[in-house]
Amino acid sequence: MAIVLDILRHGQALPAGPDGDRARRLSPEGVRCLRSLGGRLAREGWRPDLIFSSPFERAMESARILARSTGPAAAIEPLDALQPDAEPQDVLHALTFRGIAAGHVLIVGHQPLLGRLVGHLSGRERGLTPGTLIRIDCPLGTDPGSGTVVLTVTPEDPGAS
């Protein structure tokens, strides 16, 4: 079954404070870049069916900014499998467990997990700077190497692909 995954690394974040890494919020620059990305995606008619995010605050905040760009905010489901130390298979198993095998899904998380997930799906691991979105088209499912990167948008150039 065909699935399109938009894989977003959270935006640029502030340093950890007394509440630790999980509570880090986006920096003003991170918010600005994600709003710019959200505007571009909205102009293109971007409407993911589902949004999943790491439970870390900077990822949830990033997901909320993009969700608002779709009009009425789409629901965001926290997904523990998107924590930084998880493995690509953890993410894919979590999606399968929820019955997701088709459609357009946004996942928001962290490095190094997301770079490894891109590598698992496309055959080429990539580093994602904060605020980078990579779209992978998986027409035959999420088997290793079965996907194709069809879009890459970085904060430096939200118009690039």
Secondary structure, 3 states (H helix, E strand, C coil): CCEEEEEEECCCECCCECCEHHHCCECHHHHHHHHHHHHHHHHCCCCCCEEEECCCHHHHHHHHHHHHCCCCCCCEEECHHHCCCCCHHHHHHHHHHCCCCCEEEEEEECCCHHHHHHHHHHCCCCCCCCCCEEEEEECCCCCCCCCEEEEEEECCECCCC
